[in-house]
Amino acid sequence: MQLSGACHLINLAIRTLLLINFLAVSMACNTAIANEDQRLFKAAFIYNFAKFTRWPETPADDIKTEIRLCTLGEDQLVNDLTRLKGKVIKNKSLSVKPFESPNECDMLYIAFSKNKTYLHTLNAISGKPILTISEIKNFALSGGIIELNHDKGQTRITANLNAAYNNKLELSSRLLMLANVIHEKAAE
């Protein structure tokens, strides 16, 4: 019993240190950077979400050469995401393009300009292995997978595990440690 308790304390200490480290870096970045740099910081978050997401395996995985990030709508972050084009994630090149078809996306960033119509998009891609990301308020509560929100000058992450599960995606525990995790049902 003592060993189990010690392991629990060590695990808790490691998680706490990781969170403190992440928050310290996040605070330093957020207080020292302008709006453009803050958007680039968010773009880096989105890039890293791909690193910490597992998509279902398919026969085409052996020949697949890219991870496809689609964007829907317009905002400043959409422009910043295009800077990620060509970056390598899991030995695959990241492509960035406007959303046309769910079959062409592994990730989908929905811009704030779609805040009135995004539920239709979430319904259309429900059950498909697409990681959905947005800054729209209550995006995760509405069935989106990852919501970026702002609190006291900090970028915060909300992750909807039911929506991820519905889209056959597995989010890494490393990502979930930094997120506010919710278990809301995906949009119907």
BAMI-869458 format. One record per residue: y, x, z of N, C-alpha, C, CB in turn. Coordinates in steps of 0.2 Angstrom, whole numbers, padded with zeros to 4 digits, always signed. Glycine has a CB too. Layout:
YXZYXZYXZYXZ...
***
This chain:
-0006+0004+0000+0000+0000+0000+0006+0004+0000+0000-0005+0006+0006+0010+0004+0012+0014+0004+0014+0017-0003+0011+0020+0009+0008+0019-0007+0009+0022-0013+0013+0017-0018+0003+0024-0016+0010+0010-0018+0013+0005-0022+0021+0004-0020+0009-0001-0021+0022+0004-0014+0029+0003-0012+0033+0009-0014+0030+0003-0004+0031+0015-0014+0034+0021-0016+0036+0021-0023+0031+0027-0014+0031+0019-0027+0031+0018-0034+0037+0013-0036+0025+0016-0038+0037+0007-0032+0042+0002-0033+0049+0005-0032+0041-0004-0029+0050+0009-0027+0056+0011-0025+0058+0017-0030+0056+0015-0018+0054+0021-0033+0055+0025-0038+0058+0022-0044+0049+0030-0039+0054+0017-0046+0055+0013-0052+0062+0010-0051+0050+0007-0053+0064+0007-0045+0070+0004-0044+0076+0009-0044+0070+0000-0037+0075+0015-0042+0080+0020-0042+0081+0022-0049+0077+0026-0038+0076+0023-0053+0077+0025-0060+0081+0020-0064+0070+0026-0063+0079+0014-0063+0082+0008-0066+0090+0008-0064+0079+0001-0065+0091+0009-0058+0098+0009-0055+0102+0015-0058+0098+0009-0048+0099+0021-0058+0102+0026-0061+0104+0026-0069+0098+0033-0060+0099+0023-0072+0100+0022-0079+0106+0017-0080+0094+0019-0083+0106+0011-0077+0111+0006-0077+0118+0009-0075+0110+0000-0073+0118+0013-0070+0124+0016-0068+0127+0021-0073+0124+0020-0061+0122+0025-0076+0124+0030-0081+0127+0026-0087+0118+0034-0083+0123+0021-0089+0125+0017-0095+0132+0014-0094+0120+0011-0097+0133+0011-0088+0140+0008-0086+0145+0013-0086+0139+0004-0080+0144+0019-0083+0149+0024-0083+0151+0026-0090+0146+0030-0079+0146+0027-0094+0148+0029-0101+0152+0023-0104+0142+0031-0105+0149+0017-0103+0153+0011-0106+0160+0011-0104+0149+0005-0105+0161+0011-0097+0168+0011-0094+0172+0016-0097+0167+0011-0087+0170+0022-0098+0174+0028-0100+0176+0027-0107+0170+0035-0099+0171+0024-0111+0172+0023-0118+0177+0017-0119+0166+0021-0122+0176+0012-0115+0180+0006-0116+0187+0007-0114+0177+0000-0112+0189+0011-0109+0195+0012-0106+0199+0017-0110+0195+0014-0099+0196+0021-0114+0199+0027-0118+0200+0025-0125+0195+0033-0117+0197+0020-0128+0197+0019-0135+0201+0013-0137+0190+0018-0137+0204+0013-0143+0208+0007-0146+0203+0002-0148+0213+0010-0151+0206-0003-0151+0202-0009-0154+0197-0006-0159+0206-0014-0157+0199-0002-0164+0195+0000-0169+0189+0004-0166+0199+0005-0174+0190+0008-0161+0185+0012-0158+0180+0007-0155+0188+0017-0154+0183+0002-0151+0179-0003-0148+0174-0006-0153+0183-0008-0144+0176-0008-0159+0172-0011-0164+0167-0006-0166+0176-0013-0170+0168+0000-0167+0163+0005-0169+0158+0006-0163+0167+0012-0170+0160+0005-0157+0156+0006-0151+0151+0000-0152+0160+0005-0145+0153-0006-0154+0149-0012-0155+0144-0011-0161+0153-0019-0156+0147-0008-0166+0142-0006-0172+0137-0002-0170+0147-0003-0177+0138+0003-0165+0133+0007-0163+0128+0004-0158+0136+0013-0159+0130-0001-0155+0126-0005-0151+0121-0009-0156+0130-0011-0147+0124-0012-0161+0119-0015-0166+0114-0011-0169+0124-0019-0171+0117-0005-0171+0112+0000-0173+0106+0002-0168+0116+0007-0175+0108+0003-0162+0103+0004-0157+0098-0002-0156+0106+0006-0151+0101-0008-0157+0096-0014-0156+0090-0013-0160+0100-0020-0157+0091-0010-0166+0086-0010-0171+0081-0005-0168+0088-0007-0178+0083+0000-0165+0079+0005-0162+0074+0002-0156+0083+0011-0159+0077-0003-0153+0074-0005-0147+0071-0012-0148+0078-0006-0141+0069-0014-0155+0066-0020-0157+0060-0018-0161+0071-0024-0161+0054-0022-0159+0048-0021-0163+0047-0028-0167+0042-0020-0158+0046-0026-0174+0045-0032-0178+0037-0033-0179+0048-0031-0185+0035-0038-0181+0028-0039-0182+0025-0035-0188+0026-0047-0184+0019-0032-0187+0017-0028-0192+0014-0032-0198+0011-0024-0190+0016-0029-0204+0014-0032-0211+0011-0027-0215+0020-0036-0214+0007-0029-0220+0004-0024-0225+0009-0020-0228-0001-0028-0230+0015-0023-0229+0020-0020-0233+0024-0014-0229+0025-0025-0235+0022-0014-0223+0026-0009-0218+0025-0002-0221+0023-0010-0211+0019+0000-0224+0018+0007-0226+0022+0008-0232+0011+0007-0228+0025+0004-0236+0029+0005-0242+0036+0003-0240+0026+0002-0248+0038+0000-0235+0044-0002-0233+0048+0004-0232+0045-0007-0228+0054+0005-0235+0058+0011-0234+0065+0010-0230+0060+0014-0241+0066+0003-0229+0073+0002-0226+0072-0004-0221+0078+0000-0231+0077-0004-0216+0078-0009-0212+0085-0013-0214+0079-0007-0204+0084-0019-0215+0089-0023-0219+0094-0027-0214+0087-0027-0224+0100-0024-0213+0105-0028-0209+0109-0032-0213+0109-0023-0205+0109-0039-0212+0113-0043-0216+0119-0045-0212+0109-0049-0219+0124-0047-0215+0130-0050-0212+0132-0056-0215+0136-0045-0213+0134-0061-0210+0136-0068-0213+0143-0069-0210+0131-0073-0210+0148-0070-0214+0155-0072-0212+0159-0065-0212+0155-0075-0205+0165-0066-0210+0170-0060-0210+0173-0059-0204+0175-0061-0216+0173-0053-0201+0177-0051-0196+0178-0043-0196+0174-0053-0189+0181-0040-0192+0182-0033-0192+0176-0029-0191+0187-0031-0187+0171-0032-0187+0165-0029-0186+0161-0028-0192+0161-0032-0180+0161-0034-0196+0157-0033-0202+0159-0027-0206+0158-0040-0207+0165-0026-0207+0168-0020-0211+0165-0014-0207+0175-0020-0211+0165-0013-0201+0163-0007-0197+0155-0006-0198+0164-0008-0190+0151-0012-0198+0144-0011-0199+0142-0008-0206+0141-0018-0199+0146-0009-0211+0145-0005-0217+0145+0002-0217+0150-0007-0223+0148+0005-0212+0148+0012-0210+0141+0015-0208+0153+0014-0205+0137+0010-0206+0130+0012-0204+0125+0013-0209+0128+0007-0199+0127+0010-0215+0123+0011-0221+0120+0018-0222+0127+0008-0228+0114+0019-0223+0111+0025-0224+0108+0029-0218+0115+0029-0228+0110+0026-0212+0108+0029-0206+0100+0028-0205+0112+0026-0199+0097+0032-0202+0090+0032-0201+0088+0029-0195+0086+0039-0203+0083+0024-0195+0080+0021-0189+0073+0021-0190+0083+0014-0187+0069+0023-0185+0062+0023-0186+0059+0025-0193+0059+0016-0185+0062+0031-0195+0060+0034-0202+0062+0029-0208+0053+0035-0202+0066+0024-0207+0068+0020-0212+0076+0020-0213+0066+0013-0211+0078+0020-0219+0086+0019-0220+0088+0012-0218+0087+0022-0227+0094+0012-0215+0097+0006-0214+0102+0004-0220+0102+0006-0208+0100-0002-0222+0104-0005-0228+0109-0011-0225+0100-0008-0234+0115-0012-0227+0119-0017-0225+0122-0021-0231+0125-0013-0221+0121-0027-0230+0123-0031-0236+0124-0038-0234+0118-0031-0241+0128-0042-0238+0130-0049-0236+0123-0053-0236+0135-0052-0241+0123-0058-0231+0117-0063-0231+0117-0067-0237+0117-0067-0224+0111-0067-0240+0109-0072-0246+0103-0076-0244+0109-0068-0252+0098-0072-0242+0091-0076-0241+0088-0073-0235+0087-0075-0247+0085-0077-0231+0082-0074-0225+0076-0069-0226+0078-0080-0221+0073-0069-0232+0068-0065-0234+0071-0058-0236+0065-0067-0241+0077-0057-0236+0080-0050-0237+0083-0047-0231+0086-0051-0242+0082-0050-0225+0085-0047-0219+0080-0046-0213+0090-0052-0216+0081-0040-0210+0077-0039-0204+0082-0041-0198+0075-0032-0203+0088-0040-0199+0093-0041-0194+0099-0045-0197+0096-0034-0191+0102-0049-0193+0107-0053-0196+0113-0054-0191+0105-0061-0197+0119-0051-0193+0125-0051-0188+0129-0057-0191+0129-0045-0189+0130-0062-0187+0134-0068-0188+0141-0067-0186+0131-0074-0186+0146-0067-0190+0153-0065-0188+0156-0072-0185+0157-0063-0194+0161-0071-0181+0165-0076-0177+0167-0081-0182+0170-0073-0173+0169-0079-0188+0171-0084-0193+0166-0090-0195+0173-0081-0200+0160-0089-0193+0155-0094-0194+0153-0098-0187+0148-0091-0196+0158-0098-0183+0157-0101-0176+0156-0109-0177+0163-0100-0171+0158-0112-0182+0157-0119-0183+0150-0121-0186+0163-0122-0187+0147-0116-0190+0142-0117-0194+0136-0113-0193+0144-0116-0201+0136-0109-0188+0130-0104-0187+0124-0107-0185+0132-0099-0182+0124-0113-0181+0118-0116-0179+0114-0118-0185+0120-0123-0175+0117-0120-0191+0113-0122-0197+0109-0115-0199+0118-0124-0202+0112-0110-0199+0109-0103-0201+0103-0102-0196+0114-0097-0201+0104-0102-0189+0099-0101-0184+0093-0105-0186+0102-0102-0177+0094-0112-0187+0089-0116-0189+0085-0114-0195+0091-0124-0189+0089-0112-0200+0086-0110-0206+0081-0104-0206+0091-0109-0211+0083-0099-0201+0079-0093-0200+0074-0094-0194+0083-0087-0200+0074-0099-0191+0070-0100-0185+0062-0098-0187+0070-0107-0182+0059-0094-0183+0052-0092-0184+0051-0086-0189+0049-0098-0187+0057-0084-0192+0056-0078-0196+0058-0072-0192+0061-0079-0202+0055-0066-0193+0056-0060-0189+0063-0057-0191+0050-0055-0191+0068-0061-0189+0075-0058-0190+0078-0058-0183+0079-0063-0195+0081-0052-0181+0085-0051-0175+0092-0053-0177+0085-0043-0173+0094-0059-0173+0101-0062-0174+0105-0059-0169+0100-0069-0174+0111-0057-0171+0116-0054-0166+0123-0057-0168+0117-0046-0167+0127-0059-0163+0134-0061-0164+0138-0060-0158+0134-0069-0166+0145-0061-0159+0149-0061-0153+0152-0068-0152+0155-0057-0155+0149-0073-0155+0151-0080-0154+0149-0082-0147+0148-0085-0159+0154-0085-0144+0152-0088-0137+0146-0092-0136+0159-0091-0134+0142-0091-0132+0136-0095-0131+0131-0095-0136+0138-0103-0130+0131-0089-0140+0127-0088-0146+0119-0088-0143+0128-0082-0150+0118-0084-0138+0111-0084-0135+0109-0090-0132+0111-0078-0130+0113-0094-0129+0112-0100-0126+0110-0105-0132+0117-0103-0122+0113-0104-0138+0111-0109-0143+0105-0107-0148+0118-0109-0148+0102-0102-0146+0096-0100-0149+0097-0093-0153+0094-0105-0154+0102-0090-0153+0103-0083-0155+0099-0078-0151+0110-0081-0156+0098-0072-0153+0094-0068-0149+0098-0063-0145+0089-0063-0154+0103-0060-0148+0108-0056-0144+0115-0058-0145+0107-0048-0147+0118-0059-0140+0125-0060-0140+0129-0054-0136+0127-0067-0136+0134-0052-0140+0139-0047-0137+0145-0051-0134+0141-0042-0143+0146-0050-0128+0152-0053-0125+0156-0048-0121+0150-0059-0121+0162-0050-0119+0167-0046-0116+0168-0048-0109+0173-0045-0120+0168-0044-0104+0169-0046-0098+0173-0040-0094+0163-0047-0094+0179-0041-0092+0184-0036-0089+0184-0029-0093+0181-0034-0082+0185-0030-0100+0185-0024-0104+0179-0021-0106+0190-0019-0101+0173-0024-0104+0167-0021-0105+0163-0025-0110+0163-0020-0099+0159-0022-0115+0155-0025-0119+0148-0027-0115+0153-0021-0126+0146-0033-0115+0140-0035-0111+0135-0038-0116+0142-0040-0106+0129-0037-0115+0123-0040-0119+0120-0046-0116+0118-0034-0121+0119-0051-0119+0115-0056-0117+0109-0057-0122+0119-0063-0116+0103-0057-0119+0097-0057-0124+0093-0063-0122+0092-0051-0123+0091-0067-0127+0087-0073-0126+0080-0072-0128+0090-0079-0131+0076-0071-0123+0069-0069-0124+0065-0075-0128+0065-0068-0118+0066-0081-0127+0063-0086-0130+0064-0086-0138+0064-0093-0127+0071-0085-0139+0072-0085-0147+0069-0079-0150+0080-0084-0147+0069-0073-0146+0065-0067-0149+0058-0068-0150+0066-0061-0144+0055-0071-0145+0048-0073-0146+0047-0078-0152+0045-0076-0139+0051-0083-0152+0051-0088-0158+0051-0084-0165+0056-0093-0157+0055-0079-0165+0056-0075-0171+0051-0070-0172+0063-0073-0172+0046-0070-0167+0040-0065-0167+0043-0057-0166+0037-0065-0174+0048-0057-0162+0051-0050-0161+0050-0048-0154+0058-0050-0163+0049-0042-0153+0048-0039-0146+0054-0035-0144+0041-0036-0145+0058-0036-0139+0063-0032-0137+0061-0027-0132+0069-0036-0134+0063-0021-0132+0061-0015-0128+0063-0017-0121+0063-0009-0130+0059-0015-0116+0062-0015-0109+0068-0011-0108+0056-0013-0104+0069-0006-0112+0075-0002-0111+0081-0006-0113+0074+0005-0115+0081-0010-0118+0086-0014-0120+0087-0020-0115+0085-0017-0127+0082-0023-0112+0082-0028-0108+0085-0026-0101+0075-0031-0107+0084-0020-0099+0087-0017-0093+0094-0018-0093+0084-0010-0091+0097-0017-0099+0105-0017-0099+0108-0024-0101+0107-0012-0105+0103-0029-0102+0105-0035-0104+0105-0041-0098+0101-0038-0110+0109-0046-0099+0108-0052-0095+0103-0056-0099+0115-0056-0094+0097-0056-0096+0091-0060-0100+0091-0067-0098+0085-0056-0098+0091-0071-0103+0090-0078-0103+0084-0080-0106+0096-0082-0105+0081-0086-0104+0075-0089-0107+0076-0096-0110+0069-0089-0102+0082-0097-0114+0083-0103-0117+0079-0105-0123+0091-0104-0118+0078-0111-0124+0074-0113-0130+0078-0111-0136+0072-0120-0130+0075-0109-0141+0078-0108-0148+0081-0114-0150+0074-0105-0153+0086-0114-0155+0089-0120-0158+0084-0124-0162+0095-0118-0162+0085-0130-0161+0080-0135-0165+0083-0137-0171+0079-0141-0160
***
